[in-house]
Amino acid sequence: MDELILLRHGETEWSRDGRHTGRTDLPLTPKGEEQARALAPALKDERFSLVLVSPALRARRTAELAGLTGYELDANLWEWDYGGYEGITTADIRKRRPGWYLWRDGVIPGDAEHPGESVEQVAERADKVIARVLQAEGTVVLVSHGHFLRVLTARWLALPPRDGRFFTLDTGTISVLGFEHEEHAIARWNAPVPGRDL
């Protein structure tokens, strides 16, 4: 593999409002669709050996609007399962758990559809994705979610999964992981963002 392109899906109502969105399958907002379309120029001249997309509607729609075709759904690319914190903002969680921080404190169990995951369980899925993409040739694209891609990036760099906290990631952005002298590295991160060119 030459490089790994990461696309975070465009904005949804919940991502806009800061609500934790794991397995709840929400559509993109109009702004989210614009963000997804804005990714297309950065991808149009590339040839991809493998395109993997989270099964979530927001990821699939982002892939399509970004001009990616012939993609494969990979359940390992689902967002972190936030369990009992699904749909809740950090501010509201902290009313019950002062000082709560996802990367340190994790989540509580939810219902049958949202049992919750530890950061280590998210990392297990990320490690499976990394092992798979390293078998591909050329350029690979992943379309997924903010916290999952942050964990995956930490694992790409052989860091503990909790170190994903250092890699903030906006909706509708492109990042690139690659190599420097055969060592895993970050080639580009969190672009485009408002006020910054791709």
Disulfide bonds with the S-S distance in Angstrom:
none
